[in-house]
Amino acid sequence: MANSILQPAALQQIEQRLVALQENSARQWGTMTIAEMCWHCRQQLEFVLQPTDTKVLNTMFRYQPFTWLAIYAVPWPKESPTAPSLDVKKAKPEVGTLPEEKAKLTDALQAVLQKENIEATHPLFGKLGRKDWGRLIWKHLDHHLRQFSC
């Protein structure tokens, strides 16, 4: 079974890795700071926490089997494309300190876990249910924690 934030052991692993993030965690690729990465990951959770009429981009990922492959099977390469609303360099948000952004990310993750019924739209993958969101969130966090050597 693929790792998911809905699995207690996989969630605990992610939470421990988030705690381990430090200002001096070595970036392996990309241009985001660690605080920007936390902001970026939290924005994905906002699709679940505050569902809106998210526009699905016209990419192959919105079609099966590409959605399934991207979420469950294929490892994400470094510098993977991101939706514009999640791109910290394009959105230019006010990003807090690393402790502030880590706390916001952790709080948002806990809020997602409290939701029993999840059916929200992702800008790349379209409408997803709880199982798919659980896997996607785990995979996204894992990808970026690896980016910063955690």
Summary of the structure (lengths in Angstrom):
residues: 150
radius of gyration: 14.4
end to end distance: 22.4
largest distance: 39.6
contacts: 425
relative contact order: 0.27
helix: 55%
strand: 5%
